[in-house]
Amino acid sequence: MTPSRFSQLDVRLRSLLLAASPYLTASEQGEVIAFIDVDEYGLALETLAGIAIEERKQLPAEVILAMRAAAARMAIQDRIDWRRLEPDAASSG
């Protein structure tokens, strides 16, 4: 990836984290930021998804859509269990 693509991903992921922040603890946000800060964007997104799944966070549809777009941009769509992130999946257990 080129440096400008890295910076675009950095900005997108930080914006995504900001949108998800009302649903996350400071500690959870810190976990994601730690990966963004060292340019591990795929791990940052996987961590955000993992937190949402494991802690049963009900992220808004627009946040999940942005996560899907970021995953597609990084070609890591298959590394996240999208079914478990959908709003109705969290309530059905």
N, C-alpha and C positions, 0 to 999 in steps of 0.2 A: 504494500500500500504506500501511496505517496504521502509526504508530510501533510499536505492539505487535506487529504482524505482522513488522516488520523485526527486532525484538528476538527474536522466536521463531525466525526464520530464522537469525539470528546464533548463537543457542544451539544450534540443530540442526546447523548447519554446523561449529561448533567441536567439538561432540560427535562428529560424523562424522569430522572430521579426527583427533581423539584416537583413535578406533577404528582408523583407517587408519595411524596414526603408526608402529606397529612395522614397516610395510612401506615407509616413506618415509625419505629422508634429511632432515637438518635443513634443508638448502637447499630441498628440494622442499616441505616443510611451510611454510617461510617464504614461498614463492611464493603458496601458497593463503591463508595468513594475511594477506598484504598486501592481497588483494582483500576478504577479510572485514572487515578493519579500516576500509575505506573504503566499506562497504555495497554492494560489487559482488558480491552473492551468486551470481548466475548465472555470472559470470566465475570465481569461486572454485570452483564445482562443475565447470565446464568444464575449468578448469586441473587440478583433481584427476583428472578422468577422462583428460585428455590425458597427464598424467604416467604414470598407470597403464598406458595403452595404449602410449605410446612407449617406456617403460622396461620393459615387459613385467612389471609388478607383478602378482602373483597375490593380489588382494584377496579376503578371505573373502566368501562369499555374503551374509552379513548386512550387510556394508559396502556391497556393490553394491545390495542391496535398499534400504538407507537412502538411497543416492545416487539411486535411481530415485524414491523417495518425495519427496525434496527437489526433484528435477527436475519432477515432476508438480505439486507445490505451486507452483512458479515458472512452470509452463507452458513449460518449455524441454526437454522430453523429446526432441524431434527434433534437438536440437543436439549430442547425444552418441551415439556409435556403440556402443550397448549390446552388440552381438554381439561386439565386440572386447574387452569387459570381462569376459565370462563366463569362469569358470575353465578350461573345456575349450578355449575359443578360444585362450587364451594358449599352451597346450601344443601345439596343432595348427598354430600358426604361420600 
